[in-house]
Amino acid sequence: MDTIYLANKYGEAISERGWRNVSQMIDMVCGNWNQPDAGIWEMRGEPEHFLHSRLMC
C-alpha cells in the first residue's frame, strides 16, 4: 500500500485495473491471515499458527 501511495504521489497513478488487482490481493490476505501455514522462514512440518506470518500480513 505504501508503494501505491508513493507511486501515486510522485509518479503515475495506479490504473483502475491495477487497483482491482490490489483490492483482490488485499481481500485474499484479509480472508487468510489467520490460517495455519508452513512459510519458508518457519519450521518444516504440518502448517501451524506462526506469529511471524501473521505480523507480516
Backbone hydrogen bonds in HBPLUS format (Angstrom, degrees):
<---DONOR---> <-ACCEPTOR-->    atom                        ^
c    i                          cat <-CA-CA->   ^        H-A-AA   ^      H-
h    n   atom  resd res      DA  || num        DHA   H-A  angle D-A-AA Bond
n    s   type  num  typ     dist DA aas  dist angle  dist       angle   num
A0005-TYR N   A0001-MET O   2.96 MM   4  6.21 160.2  2.00 148.1 153.6     1
A0006-LEU N   A0002-ASP O   2.90 MM   4  6.17 165.6  1.92 154.1 157.3     2
A0007-ALA N   A0003-THR O   2.89 MM   4  6.05 158.4  1.94 148.0 154.3     3
A0008-ASN N   A0004-ILE O   2.91 MM   4  6.07 161.0  1.94 150.4 155.5     4
A0009-LYS N   A0005-TYR O   2.88 MM   4  6.09 149.2  1.98 146.5 155.8     5
A0010-TYR N   A0006-LEU O   2.84 MM   4  5.86 169.0  1.85 153.8 156.3     6
A0011-GLY N   A0007-ALA O   2.75 MM   4  4.78 137.5  1.93 130.6 138.7     7
A0019-TRP N   A0015-SER O   2.87 MM   4  6.12 156.3  1.92 148.8 155.2     8
A0020-ARG N   A0016-GLU O   2.95 MM   4  6.23 151.9  2.03 146.6 154.1     9
A0021-ASN N   A0017-ARG O   3.02 MM   4  6.36 156.0  2.08 149.4 155.6    10
A0022-VAL N   A0018-GLY O   2.97 MM   4  6.27 160.8  2.00 152.0 156.9    11
A0023-SER N   A0019-TRP O   2.85 MM   4  6.01 159.7  1.89 148.5 154.6    12
A0024-GLN N   A0020-ARG O   2.96 MM   4  6.21 152.1  2.04 146.7 153.6    13
A0025-MET N   A0021-ASN O   3.06 MM   4  6.36 155.7  2.12 147.7 154.0    14
A0026-ILE N   A0022-VAL O   2.91 MM   4  6.19 160.9  1.94 155.3 160.4    15
A0027-ASP N   A0023-SER O   2.95 MM   4  6.16 158.5  1.99 147.0 152.9    16
A0028-MET N   A0024-GLN O   2.99 MM   4  6.23 151.9  2.07 144.4 151.8    17
A0029-VAL N   A0025-MET O   2.94 MM   4  6.24 160.2  1.98 152.5 157.4    18
A0030-CYS N   A0026-ILE O   2.88 MM   4  6.09 165.4  1.90 154.3 158.4    19
A0031-GLY N   A0027-ASP O   3.01 MM   4  6.15 141.7  2.16 139.6 149.5    20
A0032-ASN N   A0028-MET O   3.10 MM   4  6.20 122.2  2.45 139.1 153.0    21
A0032-ASN N   A0029-VAL O   3.13 MM   3  5.20 145.0  2.26 100.4 110.6    22
A0033-TRP N   A0029-VAL O   2.91 MM   4  5.52 129.6  2.17 160.4 161.3    23
A0035-GLN N   A0032-ASN O   3.10 MM   3  5.45 165.7  2.12 122.7 122.0    24
A0037-ASP N   A0048-GLU O   2.74 MM  11  5.34 155.2  1.80 149.1 142.3    25
A0048-GLU N   A0037-ASP O   2.91 MM  11  5.34 155.8  1.97 141.8 134.5    26
A0042-GLU N   A0039-GLY O   3.16 MM   3  5.39 164.5  2.19 110.6 115.3    27
A0054-ARG N   A0050-PHE O   3.36 MM   4  6.64 161.1  2.39 147.0 151.9    28
A0055-LEU N   A0051-LEU O   2.87 MM   4  6.12 162.8  1.90 160.0 165.2    29
A0056-MET N   A0052-HIS O   2.94 MM   4  6.13 157.8  1.99 152.7 158.3    30
A0057-CYS N   A0053-SER O   3.13 MM   4  6.38 143.9  2.26 140.6 149.8    31
